[in-house]
């Protein structure tokens, strides 16, 4: 029977891991965009990243039968310890190594009094997600889904208007409608999501209040949602649209009008690639028929996050074993 081990990386090993980590993160267009200049890449690869992996993150070497077969990076913030990056060599017992790594991540969370262990896998294939679930992890239902495709849209017409927001107003309104969506979706882990995943700073992308228009075209005082347009956000030529609406408007013609209208306006009537990012599964489920009718298909967006509670909330004693 194979024996699996997880141990802290040495300084020499961290240098090697840093090279791999930089290459993997550079596959993320947003990370690559932040390090476009040769000088920034040099500083990140030679100084910033090795120092971070050595002094702030928890960097591990993975072993099978005493032989190194990979490495992993575990980060910590808020109430959670997060397995953010890992690489396991082909030809070894990948599932066995990964289960040992999950146990180490959970032990680290318990030892340092974090409430949750999390994992954010690049590989979110069905077999990999099944392994995480078998170890007690649950998908965090937050911006898990998007609807994507090429769409020309159509003129929005009367009834709905978009009112520009300044960055501070945009962040405040986005958070307000995210809270409505989490409450309307009855998300069990809403507190974890708000504490660790809600935006902390204003976005540089344009954002809008979504408001119903009166008969004379003037906007009503109350708004029904928030929308942000993020052209080429991931350096892939796709228009990303973040949308949050009052639950009563999910899956309605009003929602279809909003999306078709902004895409038509952005593409000037020509078909363009777009993705609509939806913040909860309940919203995605209720709106699936309308997005499918528009010609968009449903997919898991970006990197899903899974979590596992490893100890009770502060002030709540653990239940004795039966």
C-alpha positions as CSV (number, residue, x, y, z in Angstrom):
1,X,0.0,0.0,0.0
2,X,1.3,3.4,-1.0
3,X,2.4,5.8,1.8
4,X,1.7,9.5,1.2
5,X,3.4,12.5,2.8
6,X,3.0,16.3,2.9
7,X,5.9,18.3,4.2
8,X,7.0,22.0,4.2
9,X,9.2,22.9,1.2
10,X,12.8,23.9,1.7
11,X,14.2,27.2,0.5
12,X,15.7,25.5,-2.6
13,X,12.4,23.8,-3.4
14,X,10.5,27.0,-3.0
15,X,12.6,28.5,-5.7
16,X,11.6,25.7,-8.1
17,X,8.0,26.0,-7.0
18,X,8.0,29.7,-7.5
19,X,8.9,29.2,-11.2
20,X,6.0,26.7,-11.6
21,X,3.6,28.9,-9.7
22,X,4.4,32.0,-11.8
23,X,3.9,29.9,-15.0
24,X,0.6,28.6,-13.8
25,X,-0.7,32.0,-12.6
26,X,0.4,33.5,-15.9
27,X,-2.2,31.3,-17.7
28,X,-4.8,33.5,-15.9
29,X,-5.2,36.5,-18.2
30,X,-5.9,38.8,-15.3
31,X,-2.7,37.8,-13.6
32,X,-0.7,38.1,-16.8
33,X,-2.2,41.6,-17.5
34,X,-0.9,42.8,-14.1
35,X,2.6,41.7,-15.1
36,X,2.8,42.8,-18.7
37,X,6.1,44.5,-18.5
38,X,9.4,42.6,-18.4
39,X,10.5,44.4,-15.2
40,X,7.3,43.5,-13.4
41,X,7.6,39.9,-14.5
42,X,11.2,39.8,-13.3
43,X,10.4,41.3,-9.9
44,X,7.4,39.0,-9.5
45,X,9.3,35.8,-10.4
46,X,12.6,36.5,-8.7
47,X,11.6,38.4,-5.6
48,X,7.9,39.0,-4.8
49,X,6.6,35.5,-5.4
50,X,9.5,33.5,-3.7
51,X,9.2,35.8,-0.6
52,X,5.5,35.3,-0.5
53,X,5.7,31.5,-0.8
54,X,8.4,31.4,1.9
55,X,7.1,33.9,4.4
56,X,3.3,34.3,4.0
57,X,1.9,31.2,2.3
58,X,2.2,27.6,3.3
59,X,4.3,25.8,0.6
60,X,4.4,22.0,0.7
61,X,6.1,19.2,-1.2
62,X,3.9,16.1,-1.9
63,X,5.4,12.6,-1.6
64,X,4.4,9.1,-2.4
65,X,6.5,6.3,-0.8
66,X,9.2,8.9,0.1
67,X,9.5,10.3,-3.4
68,X,8.6,13.8,-4.4
69,X,5.6,13.8,-6.7
70,X,4.4,17.4,-6.6
71,X,3.9,20.5,-4.5
72,X,1.1,22.7,-3.2
73,X,0.4,26.2,-1.9
74,X,-2.1,26.8,0.9
75,X,-3.1,30.4,1.7
76,X,-5.0,31.8,4.7
77,X,-7.2,34.8,5.3
78,X,-10.5,35.7,7.0
79,X,-12.0,32.5,8.4
80,X,-10.5,30.1,5.9
81,X,-7.4,28.3,4.9
82,X,-7.4,27.8,1.1
83,X,-5.6,25.2,-1.0
84,X,-5.1,27.5,-4.0
85,X,-2.6,25.8,-6.2
86,X,-1.2,22.3,-6.5
87,X,0.6,20.2,-9.0
88,X,0.8,16.4,-8.9
89,X,2.9,14.3,-11.3
90,X,1.3,11.9,-13.7
91,X,1.8,8.3,-13.0
92,X,1.4,8.4,-9.2
93,X,-1.8,7.8,-7.2
94,X,-3.1,11.3,-7.7
95,X,-6.3,10.7,-5.7
96,X,-4.3,9.3,-2.8
97,X,-1.8,12.3,-2.8
98,X,-4.7,14.8,-3.1
99,X,-6.6,13.2,-0.1
100,X,-3.4,13.5,2.0
101,X,-3.1,17.1,0.9
102,X,-6.7,17.8,1.9
103,X,-6.1,16.3,5.3
104,X,-3.0,18.5,5.8
105,X,-5.0,21.6,4.8
106,X,-7.7,20.8,7.3
107,X,-5.2,20.1,10.1
108,X,-3.6,23.5,9.3
109,X,-7.0,25.2,9.6
110,X,-7.8,23.5,12.9
111,X,-4.4,24.2,14.4
112,X,-4.6,27.9,13.6
113,X,-8.2,28.3,14.6
114,X,-9.7,28.9,11.2
115,X,-13.3,27.8,10.7
116,X,-13.1,26.6,7.1
117,X,-10.8,24.7,4.8
118,X,-11.3,25.7,1.1
119,X,-10.1,24.5,-2.3
120,X,-10.1,26.4,-5.6
121,X,-9.2,23.8,-8.2
122,X,-8.2,24.7,-11.8
123,X,-9.3,21.2,-12.7
124,X,-13.0,21.1,-11.9
125,X,-13.8,18.1,-14.0
126,X,-16.6,15.8,-12.7
127,X,-14.2,13.2,-11.3
128,X,-12.2,15.8,-9.4
129,X,-15.2,17.5,-8.0
130,X,-16.5,14.0,-6.9
131,X,-13.3,13.4,-5.0
132,X,-13.6,16.7,-3.1
133,X,-17.2,16.0,-2.3
134,X,-16.4,12.5,-1.0
135,X,-13.9,14.3,1.4
136,X,-16.7,16.4,2.7
137,X,-16.4,19.6,0.6
138,X,-19.3,21.5,-0.8
139,X,-19.4,23.9,-3.7
140,X,-19.8,27.5,-2.6
141,X,-22.8,28.8,-4.5
142,X,-21.4,32.2,-5.5
143,X,-20.7,33.2,-9.1
144,X,-20.5,29.6,-9.9
145,X,-22.3,29.8,-13.2
146,X,-22.2,31.9,-16.3
147,X,-24.1,31.9,-19.6
148,X,-21.9,32.4,-22.7
149,X,-22.0,32.6,-26.4
150,X,-22.1,35.0,-29.4
151,X,-25.1,37.3,-29.5
152,X,-26.2,40.4,-31.4
153,X,-29.0,41.2,-29.0
154,X,-31.6,43.8,-29.8
155,X,-32.4,47.4,-28.9
156,X,-33.6,47.6,-25.3
157,X,-36.7,49.7,-26.1
158,X,-38.8,51.3,-23.4
159,X,-39.3,50.1,-19.9
160,X,-35.7,49.8,-18.5
161,X,-32.9,52.3,-18.2
162,X,-29.3,52.0,-17.0
163,X,-28.1,54.8,-14.7
164,X,-24.3,55.3,-14.5
165,X,-22.8,54.9,-11.0
166,X,-19.5,56.3,-9.8
167,X,-17.1,53.5,-8.5
168,X,-18.0,54.0,-4.8
169,X,-21.7,53.9,-5.5
170,X,-21.2,50.9,-7.8
171,X,-19.6,48.9,-5.1
172,X,-22.2,49.8,-2.5
173,X,-25.1,48.9,-4.9
174,X,-23.4,45.7,-6.0
175,X,-23.1,44.5,-2.4
176,X,-26.7,45.5,-1.6
177,X,-28.1,43.4,-4.5
178,X,-25.7,40.5,-3.9
179,X,-27.1,40.4,-0.4
180,X,-30.6,40.3,-1.8
181,X,-29.7,37.5,-4.2
182,X,-28.1,35.4,-1.4
183,X,-31.1,35.9,0.8
184,X,-33.5,35.1,-2.1
185,X,-31.5,31.9,-2.9
186,X,-31.4,30.8,0.8
187,X,-27.6,30.3,0.6
188,X,-26.5,28.5,3.8
189,X,-22.9,29.8,3.5
190,X,-24.0,33.5,3.0
191,X,-21.9,34.7,6.0
192,X,-18.8,33.0,4.6
193,X,-19.4,34.4,1.1
194,X,-19.9,38.0,2.4
195,X,-16.9,37.8,4.7
196,X,-14.4,36.4,2.2
197,X,-15.7,36.9,-1.3
198,X,-17.6,40.1,-1.5
199,X,-15.8,43.0,-3.2
200,X,-13.6,45.1,-1.0
201,X,-12.7,47.9,-3.3
202,X,-14.5,49.7,-6.2
203,X,-14.2,48.3,-9.6
204,X,-12.5,50.1,-12.5
205,X,-15.2,48.8,-14.9
206,X,-18.3,50.9,-15.6
207,X,-21.4,50.0,-13.5
208,X,-25.0,50.9,-13.6
209,X,-28.2,50.9,-11.6
210,X,-30.9,49.0,-13.4
211,X,-34.2,50.9,-13.1
212,X,-37.7,50.7,-14.5
213,X,-38.7,53.7,-16.6
214,X,-42.0,55.5,-16.3
215,X,-44.3,56.2,-19.2
216,X,-42.4,59.4,-20.0
217,X,-39.1,57.6,-20.1
218,X,-38.0,58.9,-16.7
219,X,-36.5,56.4,-14.3
220,X,-38.5,55.3,-11.3
221,X,-36.8,56.1,-8.0
222,X,-36.4,52.5,-7.0
223,X,-33.9,50.3,-8.8
224,X,-34.3,46.6,-9.5
225,X,-30.7,45.6,-10.0
226,X,-27.0,46.3,-10.6
227,X,-25.0,45.7,-13.8
228,X,-21.4,46.0,-14.7
229,X,-19.9,45.8,-18.2
230,X,-16.3,44.4,-18.3
231,X,-15.1,44.3,-21.9
232,X,-12.1,41.9,-22.4
233,X,-11.8,41.5,-18.6
234,X,-10.0,38.2,-19.0
235,X,-8.0,39.2,-22.2
236,X,-10.1,36.8,-24.2
237,X,-12.1,39.3,-26.3
238,X,-15.3,38.5,-24.4
239,X,-17.6,41.0,-22.9
240,X,-18.2,40.0,-19.3
241,X,-21.5,41.2,-17.7
242,X,-22.0,41.0,-13.9
243,X,-25.7,41.1,-13.2
244,X,-27.6,41.1,-9.9
245,X,-31.4,41.6,-9.8
246,X,-34.1,41.5,-7.3
247,X,-35.3,37.8,-7.2
248,X,-38.7,38.8,-8.6
249,X,-37.1,39.6,-11.9
250,X,-35.1,36.4,-12.4
251,X,-36.1,34.6,-15.6
252,X,-38.5,37.4,-16.7
253,X,-38.7,39.2,-20.0
254,X,-37.3,42.2,-18.2
255,X,-34.0,40.3,-17.5
256,X,-33.9,39.2,-21.2
257,X,-34.4,42.8,-22.3
258,X,-31.6,44.1,-20.1
259,X,-29.0,41.6,-21.4
260,X,-30.1,41.7,-25.1
261,X,-30.1,45.5,-24.9
262,X,-26.6,46.0,-23.4
263,X,-25.1,43.5,-25.8
264,X,-26.8,45.1,-28.8
265,X,-25.5,48.5,-27.7
266,X,-21.9,47.3,-27.1
267,X,-21.8,45.4,-30.4
268,X,-23.6,48.0,-32.4
269,X,-26.0,45.4,-33.6
270,X,-23.3,42.9,-34.6
271,X,-22.9,39.5,-32.8
272,X,-20.2,39.6,-30.2
273,X,-18.9,37.0,-27.7
274,X,-20.4,37.6,-24.2
275,X,-20.7,35.9,-20.8
276,X,-23.3,36.8,-18.2
277,X,-22.0,36.0,-14.7
278,X,-24.8,34.9,-12.4
279,X,-24.2,35.1,-8.6
280,X,-26.3,32.1,-7.4
281,X,-27.6,28.7,-8.7
282,X,-31.2,29.7,-7.9
283,X,-30.9,32.7,-10.2
284,X,-29.1,30.6,-12.8
285,X,-31.8,27.9,-12.7
286,X,-34.7,30.3,-12.9
287,X,-33.2,32.2,-15.8
288,X,-31.9,29.2,-17.8
289,X,-34.8,29.1,-20.3
290,X,-34.5,32.8,-21.2
291,X,-30.7,32.7,-21.6
292,X,-31.0,29.5,-23.7
293,X,-33.6,31.3,-25.9
294,X,-31.2,34.1,-26.3
295,X,-28.6,31.7,-27.6
296,X,-26.3,31.5,-24.5
297,X,-25.2,28.2,-22.9
298,X,-24.6,27.5,-19.3
299,X,-21.2,26.6,-17.9
300,X,-19.2,26.7,-14.7
301,X,-17.4,30.0,-14.7
302,X,-13.7,30.5,-13.9
303,X,-12.5,28.5,-10.8
304,X,-15.2,27.1,-8.5
305,X,-14.5,27.2,-4.7
306,X,-15.4,24.3,-2.4
307,X,-15.4,24.5,1.4
308,X,-15.6,22.4,4.5
309,X,-16.3,23.5,8.1
310,X,-13.5,22.1,10.2
311,X,-14.6,23.5,13.6
312,X,-17.7,25.2,15.0
313,X,-18.3,29.0,14.9
314,X,-16.6,31.0,17.7
315,X,-18.4,30.6,21.0
316,X,-20.1,27.4,20.0
317,X,-18.7,24.2,21.5
318,X,-18.1,21.2,19.4
319,X,-20.7,18.4,19.8
320,X,-19.4,15.3,21.6
321,X,-19.0,12.2,19.4
322,X,-21.9,9.8,19.7
